[in-house]
Amino acid sequence: MTLYCGIDLHSNNSVVAVLDEQDHTVYEKRLPNDLETIIEVLCIYQSELAACVVESTYNWYWLVDGLMAAGFVVRLAHTSALPEYSGLKYSNDFSDARQLAHLLRLGLLPTGYIYPKEERALRDLLRRRLLLVRQRSLHHVSLQSLIARHSGQRLNTLQIKQLTKGHLADYLQGHALLGGEITRQARCWLETAVKRIERELQRHIKPREDYQLLQSIPGGRPSTGHDHCTGDRHHRTLCQCGELCLLCPMCEIGEDQ
């Protein structure tokens, strides 16, 4: 008999449901988020399990990695692509877990890619960099707007980067000067953090063959391939030279572009 397991993962507990080929519930229980406890339960059915489905929530790494290391076949459910329930008057955590197992049995489960554990931290570091770049841009524009409001002058990207505390006093006074200095310091810290991450990315990604191939794309920049090597695809755009280029957060563009 073939069995199908669905796991509805939450922040501190998981609902595990095991169904048979007729959608009858073989096992169903809420368990604490403890890997040993979950594996101990599933080991009873391991020889008959087709696969275990885990929903792609924010905290799936530990569970998916642990189950795979224990020899289970694991599918990562694509959360946003899961079909809507039909015929259910209400749903709860137990019905969610059964639904995952049900979709697996029918072969209708939309799945996501389980990125290799060895390289996942590098991809997450690149995503962290993207977050910091956005925050840096926010502080950049905020400082630019503050100066424009109080002095009537608009400084370009290079001028904002070159600002010092002494230069700010030429445009701002009083409380506005304090706000400008704090914003400038935040922007400088973010700039330092971004460059630190970039150095780490260059050290680990540059020797890779796929990265070197991506650098041969016409119009590409030396750092364009990082996102594509680590699985984060971004949009394509026409650059100033007219070439269709890959635009990603590793590109060195100004905050006002």
MOTA-V842342 format. One record per backbone hydrogen bond with DSSP energy under -1.0 kcal/mol. NH is the residue of the N-H (numbers start at 1). CO is the residue of the C=O. Records with the same first field share a line. If there is no record, write none. Layout:
NH = CO, CO
This chain:
3 = 48
4 = 19
5 = 51
6 = 17
7 = 53
8 = 15
10 = 13
14 = 31
15 = 8
16 = 29
17 = 6
18 = 27
19 = 4
20 = 24
23 = 20
26 = 18
27 = 18
29 = 16
31 = 14
33 = 12
34 = 32
38 = 34
39 = 35
40 = 36
41 = 37
42 = 38
43 = 39
45 = 42
48 = 45
49 = 45
50 = 3
52 = 73
53 = 5
54 = 75
55 = 7
56 = 77
57 = 55
64 = 60
65 = 61
66 = 62
67 = 63
68 = 64
69 = 65
70 = 66
71 = 68
72 = 67
75 = 52
77 = 54
78 = 110
79 = 77
81 = 78
82 = 79
96 = 92
97 = 93
98 = 94
99 = 95
100 = 96
101 = 97
102 = 98
103 = 99
104 = 100
105 = 101
106 = 102
108 = 103
112 = 76
115 = 113
119 = 116
120 = 116
123 = 119
124 = 120
125 = 121
126 = 122
127 = 123
128 = 124
129 = 125
130 = 126
131 = 127
132 = 128
133 = 129
134 = 130
135 = 131
136 = 132
137 = 133
138 = 134
139 = 135
140 = 136
141 = 137
142 = 138
143 = 139
144 = 140
145 = 141
146 = 142
147 = 143
148 = 144
149 = 145
150 = 146
151 = 147
152 = 148
160 = 156
161 = 157
162 = 158
168 = 164
169 = 165
170 = 167
171 = 168
172 = 168
176 = 173
178 = 174
179 = 175
180 = 176
181 = 177
182 = 178
183 = 179
184 = 180
185 = 181
186 = 182
187 = 183
188 = 184
189 = 185
190 = 186
191 = 187
192 = 188
193 = 189
194 = 190
195 = 191
196 = 192
197 = 193
198 = 194
199 = 195
200 = 196
201 = 197
202 = 198
203 = 199
204 = 200
205 = 201
206 = 202
208 = 205
212 = 208
213 = 209
214 = 210
215 = 211
216 = 213
217 = 214
220 = 217
224 = 221
226 = 223
229 = 225
230 = 226
232 = 227
237 = 245
239 = 243
242 = 239
245 = 237
247 = 235
251 = 248
253 = 251
257 = 254
